[in-house]
Amino acid sequence: MTTAEPRVGARVMGAQGTRIGRVDAVFADYLLVRTRGLLPVDLYLPRSEVRVREDGALAIEADAATAYERWHRPLRRAPHD
């Protein structure tokens, strides 16, 4: 694992190596990820759930369906408040 920081445009890969989406914005405690597909969805991924791979992509320990269930809703309040 590398110590690089997540960046806008980075690919987000799921547990089985499937692509979840791309990072749209980087915040202090979470990443805004836009899923791929005909109807893209915004996911609010906690940074604690993400690791940076050697190739620069980001990896999470969840598949696309689990990621959607956990993180498809906006945060109720800003995590830094």
Secondary structure, DSSP 8 states (H G I E B T S, - for coil): -------TT-EEE-TTS-EEEEEEEE-SSEEEEEE-SSS--EEEEEGGGEEE-TTS-EEESS-HHHHHHHHSS--SS-TT-
